[in-house]
């Protein structure tokens, strides 16, 4: 209550914003779950997942009742992680206190440039517990939950912290989802969190005593055929970099309320007496996973890795003179060896992953059903010729090692020539061995017989 009283005294609002605010009503919960599109700043955790194999835990099943018991619904249990359902505060929004308007700058385009910053080798992620999540907003750590003034009622929250190889905090991401509405809050010590999205340089202005950049972009973020507003605000306040991105918020009549939803956050977090974020309880991790990174100058060096040797080709493809190889291991997350041979526009790659991070995803295809993987049955573009039920398997099929044959290699071979490119067979697939090891092969320019000669010695007799 003290934060409410303190905050009340410093608020202003434009007449138009006040009218829009008073029209807001709690949004009824939908029965379907919208697709999680590229969240916020493209989701820095998602970017890291591509690098070290980190993936946030899946959200829990939604409650079937619209009546939510007061207090955070921890679907796992006290102290456990993932899936915190924010309860209905009962406050509503119709009589919400006055708020200062935010100057949002429209931006026409934003580009996903996931590789424009490098994630440090050895970095790792940890999913936050309920208590750690609460403590981001309440420095006192008194377990008050999520501030009701953010109006995150009904959102399921998942939060992760990313650390460098020495256990120092890099950033924290809190992702919220509620039907078709999504947001992400990123916090980083001393600087803005990294972003996967490139665009025009944001314009900063001073408000609440803080230099703030705020902008909007429009697009079909939920792939539902309707354009929505994505709203971004970022600043460095009190030694913590903050980026908040949200989209898909609407009222019961379908009116876009993403600007208002974002403004609730800005007013309550950047105001002098608003939420005081803290990262003190997360700045250092002690459970640092063992990691290793190596490079190889030739296939023979890679074959010295005993755990990988049975799954590696016995010899390099003829005519491919350029070579690169590397190994990345992180305890409990990833254990992968990668090889590439190149010659001009052509290359052959092999990526072998031992089951360090648990059981692999995806089901192997049935080799007795060629429609699920045989590219010779379809014309390019595949999106127009492949039945929807086979989109994933035709694009990225997984074969059991015992099912691999020379005919399977032929079924994956297709050829076409792009402008400025060279013609030649293009072949790709994944082999899954009985112990869970996977080998992903891609080749361009290599004959089917030559690729089969590389693969066959690795297969069970």
Buried (B, 14 or more C-beta within 10 A) or exposed (E): EEBBEEBEEBBEBEEEBBEBBEBBEBBEBEEEBBEBBBBBBBBBBBBBBEBBBBBBEEBBEBBEEEEBEEEBBBBBEEEEBBBBBBBBBEBEBEEBBBBBBBEBEEBEEBEEEBEEEEBBBBBBBBBBBBEBBBBBBBEEEEEEBBBBBBBBBBBBBBBBBBBBBEBBBBBBBBBBBBBBBBBBBBBBBEEBBBBBBEBEEBEEEEBBEBEBBBBBBBBEBBEEEEEBBBBBBBBBBEEBBBBBBBBBBBBEEEEBBBBBBBBBBBBBBBBEBBBBBBBEBBEEBEEBBEBEEEEBEEBEBBBEBEEBBEBBBEEBBEEBEEBBBBBBBBBEBBBBBBBBBBBEEBBBBBBBBBBBBEEBEEEBBBBEEBBBBBBEBBEEEBEEEBEEEBEBBBEEBBBBBBBBBBEBBBBBBBEEEEEEEEEBBBBBBBBBBEEEBBBBBBBBBBBBEBBBBBBBEBBEE
